[in-house]
Amino acid sequence: MSDRRLQVFHTVAEVLSFTKAAESLNMSQPAVTHQIRQLEADFNTRLFDRTNNRISLTAAGEQVLEYANKIIDLYGEMHESVKTLTGDTSGLVTLGASTTIAEYMLPGLLGDFRKQFPDVQVRLRVANSDAIVNLVADNSIDLGVVEGEVNNQYLKVEECQPDELRVVFPPEHPLAEHKSVPPQALLDYPFIFREDGSGTRSVIASYLDANGLDEDQLNRPFELGSTEAIKGSVQAGMGISIVSRAALVKEEALGVLFSRPLKPAMMRSFYFVRQRQQFRAQIMEELYQFARNYCEQAS
C-alpha cells in the first residue's frame, strides 16, 4: 500500500468531501475517488458511506483513520530525523503571534532569521493571545508568541522578554504634567480598551484589580482590536489608553503622542508557547532558539 493512498484517504477523512480533498491535494476528483477505491479494495471493505452527496466514515474507516494519523505523524518524524542527520535546514514553519508582538517585535526577528536561514519559509498567523494559544493547542501553528501568562497544562510556556505598558495620550493632555500616573487617574478620562481575548486587556484588568479598581469603572466609549487603531484614536483626541512602550517609539519621537509610566509600574512578559511533545522538526528548533537569543539580546 503506497503512502500516497493513505495521504489521500487522510485528507478526505478530515474534510469529508472528495471535491475539497481534490482541491487540497491538487488532484482531480476522479483521481481521488480512484485512490480511495483502491484502498477499499486492499482492505476488502468500505471506508466511507456515500449518501445524498454526503460522505461519512464507516466503522472500518474510523479505525483506518486512527492508524493513519499515527503513520503520517511517524512518517513526518522520520523525514525530519533524516533532515537533522544530514544538516538540512529548509522547509516551512508556522509562527503565531498576538498583534502587539507581530507589529513591533517580529519584523526585526524574522528579517534576521531569514538572512541566516534563506531556505526556510516562515508563515505568520496574527490574532489575539487567546486565539494564538488555541492554534498552538490544536497543532495549527508550530510556535506562538503571546502577551501575558498562559494557563494550559498541555502546552510548554516559557518567558521571552519583559515589556512595560504605559499610559498614552495626545500632546497638551493634562497627564503630560505628571511624571507618572496613579491607577485612580485612569478613571478620569475616556479610556480606549482592547477587545476581549487580548493579552493587553487581560494584563490591564489584573493590574486594576491588584490596585483596588475594576475594569468596569473605566469610562470606555468603545473597544478596538489593534494597537495601531488605539494609537490613531488617542492621537485624534478620543481618549487615553495603555499600550506597550515598544509600540510608541515612532510616535513619541515625532511628538504626536506622549506617554507616562504608571505608578506602580505595569509590567508583563511576552511568552513562547509550544507543544510539549519531545520530537520537533529541526528547523522549528532552529527558529525557537534563534527567537530566544533575539529576546535575550533585546531585554
Number of C-alpha atoms within 10 A of each C-alpha: 8 8 12 10 17 21 17 23 27 22 20 25 21 13 14 17 16 23 16 15 22 19 12 13 14 10 13 13 16 12 13 22 17 12 18 22 19 13 20 17 12 10 12 10 13 17 25 22 12 12 8 5 6 11 17 17 19 15 13 15 20 15 12 18 20 12 14 17 14 11 15 15 12 12 13 13 15 13 12 20 17 12 16 14 9 9 11 14 18 15 14 15 17 17 22 28 28 25 24 25 21 18 17 16 17 16 12 12 16 16 10 15 18 15 10 11 14 11 13 18 13 16 12 16 17 18 20 24 28 17 17 23 27 14 19 21 19 10 13 14 22 23 25 27 28 32 29 22 17 18 10 12 8 11 17 15 20 16 17 22 18 16 17 16 23 25 21 27 27 23 17 10 14 9 20 16 10 10 11 17 20 13 18 13 10 20 16 11 14 18 22 23 27 24 16 15 14 23 24 26 19 18 19 21 15 14 20 18 12 10 12 9 16 15 17 9 12 18 16 17 11 13 14 14 16 18 22 16 14 24 25 13 18 23 19 13 14 18 23 26 24 27 24 21 17 16 19 20 12 11 14 15 10 9 10 16 22 22 25 20 20 20 12 12 16 20 17 20 17 20 21 24 25 22 19 13 9 5 11 15 20 20 21 21 14 14 21 18 12 16 20 17 13 18 17 11 9 11 9
